[in-house]
Amino acid sequence: MQKSVDIVNQTEGQVAETVVESIHSVMHLFRAQQYRVLRDGPHALTTMESKVLGFFSRRIGATLSDLVSHTGRDKGQLARLIGGLRDRGLLEAKADEEDRRNLRLYLTADGAAIHRTLHRQRQRLSSLAVEGLSTVEREQLLAVLAKVRANLERAS
C-alpha cells in the first residue's frame, strides 16, 4: 500500500523537504533495484564504478584525464577507482601510441558484459518507473524536474 503524504498541514519548508525526500527515495529505490542484478555475481559495483564503465564504453580509449575533465571529480579518487576496476579485470590500459606516458583505457570483455547488463536493467526499470503515466504526465514530470534542477544549479 502506498503511503499518502499530507501536505495540507505542512509549512512551505516542510513541503519542500518532503518533495526532495521523495525524489531521493525514488532514486535510492531505482539504484538498489538496478544493482540487484549484480549483487550475487562476482562483480558487485558501486554507482561511481558503473558510471566509469559507462564513460569508457562511450569514449573508447579515453584517459584518466578525460574522465577527470568530464566528471570534475578528484584525480586521485578516480585513479584509485580505475585501479580497482583494472585489478578486477573490468578495465585494461594500453600505452598511447603517440605519447607512451598516457594510458588509454578500455573495457575488458567482462567490463563490457557488466555494462550491458546494467544498461538493460536501467532500461527495464525506467520503463517500469513511468508505467501508467500518459505522455502528457511524463512531459509535465520532466518539466517540473527541470525546474527543480535549474533552481539547484542557480543556487550553486
Disulfide bonds with the S-S distance in Angstrom:
none
